[in-house]
Amino acid sequence: MDFFAFLAPIEWVVAWIMYLCHQGLVFLGMGDGPGLGWVFSIVGLVIIIRILLIPLFFKQIKASRGMQMLQPEMQAIQKKYKGKSDPASREAMSRETMELYKKHGTNPFASCLPILLQSPIFFALFRVLNGLVPISDGSADPIGPINAAVAKDIESSSLFGAHLSDVFLKTDDLQVKIVIGALIVAMCATTFFTQRQLTMKNMPKSALEGPMASTQKMMLYVFPFIFAVSGVNFPVGVLVYWTTTNLWSMGQQFYTIKRMPAPGSEAERLMKERQARKAAAKGIVEDAAPVIEQPRGQRQQPKRKDRQKPGTPRVITGTTAPSDKVKDAPSDDETGGKAQGTGKGSPSPKKPKK
């Protein structure tokens, strides 16, 4: 029983996309039959698949950004339940973690969704390329439009002397091994820089710390190593597919990070600097936001002073030395005495002249 029999419909779709891309290239002037047209048909397969996956790509970017942004809160939950292994604490920790994912609208699996969806396409292309020789000699059934004649053309097509169906461990040709080795290095390098671009340039500093950030940094080096080990079993066509996919991802991420950087990230700082330079070139001076200095320690609030009426003594608050004399109001000698019969401290009115 074939374990990968469920991939038959996907193989049929992959075969038709490759065939139609090749027909389009022939229409544009490329030669029919064996040649670079079939190599570029694999590139066309990548472009079509990645265009269809653009919505999922943005969901992946959002999910990865959300997972990084919630790291401080995740660390607080882990610290809260550190050393507690009882079932109640584990259940409470799981519940709070799920609520945190719901709050930020993300989860650890959302960031892996595009890769998971591409995996069946990857294995379907692998099986199509591996089945070219049996299809060309008639020992295997055709896959969609890829019959014996078409399979022979694809199998005979080469890139720098390496056939699309050649595998590093199954060839003795030194030139072919060098070409396949270069493709493996290109695949691993583009995988590394694609992941590094996402994690290092588009995340705030607070999100680059903690256990999950350390795990992602470790995976940054683990994935290229896995591809380097497994790449010796991949046909040349699969290596072309994966390298082209990584180049597409790098370009897509570069545009996304440049236009929509994560808050507090290095990419956001660079975007603001670009905007400031453009504004300065146009003669627009942006008003700097006022810097409000936070008080250090407890601030003494000023007390309200009542307006004093003439002739009333002023009340002094606070502590003063007993020997201090405060001259609050003018005395009777200074004002010339109180007016007679008025009962007020105002001076007597002057008599009108005759």
C-alpha positions as semicolon CSV with decimal commas, in nm:
position;residue;x (nm);y (nm);z (nm)
1;M;0,000;0,000;0,000
2;D;0,136;0,342;-0,099
3;F;0,147;0,564;0,211
4;F;0,151;0,883;-0,002
5;A;-0,146;0,781;-0,218
6;F;-0,346;1,071;-0,072
7;L;-0,110;1,308;-0,260
8;A;-0,236;1,185;-0,601
9;P;-0,481;1,479;-0,650
10;I;-0,211;1,730;-0,552
11;E;0,036;1,562;-0,789
12;W;-0,220;1,598;-1,068
13;V;-0,258;1,974;-0,992
14;V;0,120;2,025;-0,973
15;A;0,168;1,845;-1,305
16;W;-0,094;2,062;-1,477
17;I;0,052;2,387;-1,337
18;M;0,401;2,293;-1,456
19;Y;0,268;2,193;-1,799
20;L;0,065;2,515;-1,843
21;C;0,358;2,731;-1,727
22;H;0,580;2,559;-1,984
23;Q;0,322;2,614;-2,258
24;G;0,307;2,981;-2,163
25;L;0,686;3,012;-2,183
26;V;0,684;2,842;-2,524
27;F;0,421;3,094;-2,637
28;L;0,653;3,375;-2,520
29;G;0,937;3,240;-2,733
30;M;1,123;2,976;-2,530
31;G;1,209;2,651;-2,703
32;D;0,980;2,351;-2,681
33;G;1,109;2,017;-2,560
34;P;1,401;1,971;-2,316
35;G;1,561;2,290;-2,189
36;L;1,538;2,575;-1,939
37;G;1,167;2,610;-2,012
38;W;1,092;2,323;-1,772
39;V;1,324;2,475;-1,507
40;F;1,134;2,803;-1,529
41;S;0,806;2,613;-1,518
42;I;0,901;2,510;-1,163
43;V;0,964;2,878;-1,085
44;G;0,619;2,952;-1,231
45;L;0,474;2,683;-1,003
46;V;0,625;2,862;-0,703
47;I;0,488;3,201;-0,810
48;I;0,134;3,068;-0,861
49;I;0,132;2,878;-0,531
50;R;0,271;3,174;-0,335
51;I;0,021;3,417;-0,486
52;L;-0,257;3,187;-0,369
53;L;-0,098;3,175;-0,022
54;I;-0,059;3,554;0,020
55;P;-0,355;3,583;0,265
56;L;-0,207;3,305;0,476
57;F;0,132;3,473;0,460
58;F;-0,005;3,789;0,621
59;K;-0,176;3,575;0,885
60;Q;0,160;3,410;0,950
61;I;0,330;3,750;0,991
62;K;0,055;3,865;1,227
63;A;0,069;3,542;1,428
64;S;0,449;3,549;1,458
65;R;0,438;3,914;1,564
66;G;0,167;3,838;1,819
67;M;0,364;3,549;1,965
68;Q;0,664;3,776;2,014
69;M;0,461;4,066;2,158
70;L;0,297;3,852;2,428
71;Q;0,628;3,722;2,561
72;P;0,642;3,956;2,865
73;E;0,294;3,845;2,973
74;M;0,380;3,482;2,902
75;Q;0,689;3,512;3,122
76;A;0,473;3,659;3,400
77;I;0,240;3,356;3,385
78;Q;0,534;3,114;3,386
79;K;0,687;3,295;3,684
80;K;0,352;3,286;3,866
81;Y;0,327;2,907;3,841
82;K;0,697;2,828;3,866
83;G;0,758;2,523;4,083
84;K;0,386;2,433;4,100
85;S;0,319;2,089;3,956
86;D;-0,020;2,008;4,107
87;P;-0,310;1,948;3,863
88;A;-0,499;2,262;3,971
89;S;-0,199;2,488;3,903
90;R;-0,132;2,325;3,566
91;E;-0,495;2,367;3,466
92;A;-0,495;2,732;3,576
93;M;-0,171;2,798;3,387
94;S;-0,312;2,639;3,070
95;R;-0,633;2,839;3,103
96;E;-0,450;3,170;3,149
97;T;-0,220;3,088;2,858
98;M;-0,515;3,019;2,626
99;E;-0,681;3,343;2,741
100;L;-0,358;3,526;2,660
101;Y;-0,354;3,376;2,309
102;K;-0,717;3,478;2,263
103;K;-0,644;3,832;2,384
104;H;-0,366;3,880;2,128
105;G;-0,550;3,689;1,853
106;T;-0,271;3,439;1,791
107;N;-0,149;3,090;1,874
108;P;0,174;2,894;1,820
109;F;0,029;2,697;1,526
110;A;-0,092;2,995;1,320
111;S;0,264;3,100;1,237
112;C;0,335;2,754;1,093
113;L;0,021;2,735;0,879
114;P;0,171;2,845;0,542
115;I;0,462;2,603;0,584
116;L;0,223;2,320;0,669
117;L;0,008;2,397;0,365
118;Q;0,313;2,403;0,138
119;S;0,435;2,065;0,262
120;P;0,189;1,858;0,053
121;I;0,284;2,060;-0,257
122;F;0,652;2,004;-0,177
123;F;0,609;1,626;-0,146
124;A;0,382;1,613;-0,452
125;L;0,649;1,784;-0,664
126;F;0,907;1,546;-0,515
127;R;0,699;1,246;-0,627
128;V;0,635;1,393;-0,973
129;L;1,007;1,448;-1,036
130;N;1,097;1,107;-0,894
131;G;0,841;0,946;-1,122
132;L;0,972;1,100;-1,447
133;V;1,195;0,805;-1,539
134;P;0,929;0,535;-1,480
135;I;0,672;0,744;-1,672
136;S;0,914;0,804;-1,963
137;D;0,989;0,433;-2,008
138;G;0,624;0,335;-1,973
139;S;0,655;0,147;-1,642
140;A;0,435;0,402;-1,459
141;D;0,107;0,570;-1,541
142;P;0,104;0,932;-1,663
143;I;0,031;1,210;-1,414
144;G;-0,218;1,450;-1,568
145;P;-0,067;1,594;-1,889
146;I;0,277;1,444;-1,813
147;N;0,281;1,141;-2,039
148;A;0,584;0,944;-2,159
149;A;0,697;1,207;-2,413
150;V;0,655;1,501;-2,176
151;A;0,824;1,313;-1,891
152;K;1,121;1,239;-2,118
153;D;1,150;1,611;-2,204
154;I;1,138;1,714;-1,836
155;E;1,386;1,445;-1,732
156;S;1,626;1,552;-2,006
157;S;1,610;1,919;-1,907
158;S;1,912;2,035;-1,707
159;L;2,047;2,326;-1,505
160;F;2,422;2,377;-1,553
161;G;2,453;2,013;-1,652
162;A;2,239;1,870;-1,369
163;H;1,911;1,706;-1,475
164;L;1,594;1,800;-1,284
165;S;1,561;1,444;-1,155
166;D;1,926;1,408;-1,042
167;V;1,991;1,344;-0,672
168;F;2,322;1,409;-0,494
169;L;2,347;1,057;-0,345
170;K;2,246;0,887;-0,671
171;T;2,497;1,038;-0,913
172;D;2,869;0,993;-0,966
173;D;2,915;1,296;-1,191
174;L;3,134;1,551;-1,011
175;Q;2,986;1,847;-1,199
176;V;2,634;1,740;-1,106
177;K;2,737;1,702;-0,740
178;I;2,884;2,054;-0,742
179;V;2,565;2,202;-0,890
180;I;2,346;2,014;-0,641
181;G;2,576;2,116;-0,353
182;A;2,549;2,481;-0,458
183;L;2,169;2,452;-0,467
184;I;2,166;2,295;-0,119
185;V;2,380;2,580;0,017
186;A;2,148;2,833;-0,151
187;M;1,843;2,661;-0,003
188;C;1,991;2,659;0,350
189;A;2,117;3,019;0,329
190;T;1,785;3,157;0,207
191;T;1,603;2,962;0,480
192;F;1,833;3,114;0,744
193;F;1,809;3,474;0,623
194;T;1,432;3,451;0,572
195;Q;1,380;3,347;0,936
196;R;1,638;3,591;1,067
197;Q;1,476;3,880;0,880
198;L;1,146;3,805;1,050
199;T;1,269;3,756;1,406
200;M;1,555;4,005;1,438
201;K;1,440;4,310;1,244
202;N;1,067;4,311;1,308
203;M;1,045;4,242;1,680
204;P;1,081;4,477;1,980
205;K;1,369;4,421;2,218
206;S;1,137;4,299;2,494
207;A;1,014;4,020;2,264
208;L;1,366;3,901;2,191
209;E;1,414;3,782;2,546
210;G;1,276;3,483;2,731
211;P;1,248;3,107;2,676
212;M;1,043;3,124;2,354
213;A;1,279;3,379;2,202
214;S;1,569;3,148;2,285
215;T;1,385;2,859;2,121
216;Q;1,328;3,063;1,804
217;K;1,695;3,161;1,792
218;M;1,788;2,795;1,823
219;M;1,546;2,700;1,543
220;L;1,707;2,971;1,333
221;Y;2,011;2,743;1,307
222;V;1,835;2,406;1,335
223;F;1,621;2,442;1,021
224;P;1,912;2,513;0,783
225;F;2,098;2,219;0,933
226;I;1,798;1,990;0,874
227;F;1,772;2,107;0,513
228;A;2,145;2,057;0,460
229;V;2,122;1,696;0,580
230;S;1,802;1,611;0,395
231;G;1,890;1,810;0,079
232;V;2,123;1,535;-0,047
233;N;1,808;1,325;-0,107
234;F;1,617;1,593;-0,299
235;P;1,602;1,605;-0,681
236;V;1,738;1,916;-0,848
237;G;1,386;2,031;-0,935
238;V;1,282;2,023;-0,567
239;L;1,591;2,223;-0,469
240;V;1,502;2,481;-0,735
241;Y;1,146;2,493;-0,598
242;W;1,251;2,540;-0,235
243;T;1,519;2,802;-0,310
244;T;1,274;3,001;-0,523
245;T;1,015;2,978;-0,246
246;N;1,263;3,119;0,007
247;L;1,357;3,405;-0,226
248;W;0,989;3,488;-0,269
249;S;0,940;3,482;0,109
250;M;1,237;3,716;0,163
251;G;1,098;3,968;-0,083
252;Q;0,749;3,944;0,060
253;Q;0,874;3,987;0,416
254;F;1,100;4,277;0,319
255;Y;0,803;4,467;0,176
256;T;0,579;4,382;0,473
257;I;0,838;4,473;0,736
258;K;0,924;4,799;0,558
259;R;0,561;4,909;0,523
260;M;0,405;4,758;0,836
261;P;0,674;4,710;1,103
262;A;0,597;4,580;1,448
263;P;0,562;4,851;1,717
264;G;0,889;4,909;1,902
265;S;1,099;4,714;1,655
266;E;1,414;4,819;1,474
267;A;1,216;4,827;1,150
268;E;0,974;5,081;1,299
269;R;1,262;5,306;1,405
270;L;1,408;5,295;1,054
271;M;1,067;5,371;0,902
272;K;1,027;5,679;1,124
273;E;1,374;5,798;1,024
274;R;1,282;5,763;0,656
275;Q;0,961;5,955;0,710
276;A;1,148;6,231;0,894
277;R;1,403;6,263;0,612
278;K;1,128;6,284;0,352
279;A;0,946;6,548;0,555
280;A;1,269;6,748;0,597
281;A;1,337;6,730;0,224
282;K;0,993;6,879;0,158
283;G;1,050;7,154;0,414
284;I;0,801;7,016;0,662
285;V;0,913;7,050;1,021
286;E;0,734;6,817;1,252
287;D;0,660;6,949;1,598
288;A;0,832;6,740;1,856
289;A;0,606;6,596;2,117
290;P;0,644;6,776;2,452
291;V;0,847;6,579;2,699
292;I;0,672;6,567;3,033
293;E;0,918;6,507;3,309
294;Q;0,779;6,277;3,570
295;P;0,816;6,404;3,930
296;R;1,071;6,228;4,142
297;G;0,927;6,138;4,476
298;Q;0,622;6,303;4,637
299;R;0,541;6,648;4,509
300;Q;0,435;6,920;4,752
301;Q;0,104;7,062;4,635
302;P;0,075;7,444;4,660
303;K;-0,183;7,573;4,905
304;R;-0,447;7,822;4,806
305;K;-0,391;8,174;4,938
306;D;-0,703;8,374;5,024
307;R;-0,714;8,729;4,914
308;Q;-0,680;8,954;5,217
309;K;-0,902;9,247;5,298
310;P;-0,746;9,581;5,393
311;G;-0,691;9,614;5,764
312;T;-0,721;9,244;5,848
313;P;-0,423;9,060;5,992
314;R;-0,257;8,799;5,768
315;V;-0,247;8,447;5,903
316;I;0,093;8,283;5,870
317;T;0,097;7,910;5,823
318;G;0,390;7,695;5,908
319;T;0,634;7,720;6,194
320;T;0,824;8,032;6,284
321;A;1,064;8,104;6,562
322;P;0,907;8,274;6,872
323;S;1,153;8,563;6,845
324;D;1,052;8,644;6,486
325;K;0,826;8,946;6,455
326;V;0,607;8,963;6,153
327;K;0,457;9,297;6,072
328;D;0,117;9,194;5,943
329;A;-0,100;9,508;5,949
330;P;-0,037;9,881;5,998
331;S;-0,085;10,005;6,356
332;D;-0,302;10,290;6,468
333;D;0,000;10,518;6,506
334;E;0,102;10,458;6,147
335;T;-0,243;10,526;6,006
336;G;-0,305;10,826;6,223
337;G;-0,554;10,650;6,446
338;K;-0,897;10,515;6,374
339;A;-1,167;10,751;6,263
340;Q;-1,384;10,873;6,547
341;G;-1,734;10,746;6,550
342;T;-1,698;10,539;6,239
343;G;-1,605;10,215;6,410
344;K;-1,378;10,137;6,116
345;G;-1,008;10,150;6,073
346;S;-1,025;10,390;5,781
347;P;-0,887;10,748;5,808
348;S;-1,131;11,034;5,881
349;P;-1,272;11,211;5,576
350;K;-1,139;11,552;5,484
351;K;-1,357;11,858;5,538
352;P;-1,460;12,039;5,223
353;K;-1,307;12,378;5,169
354;K;-1,525;12,682;5,196
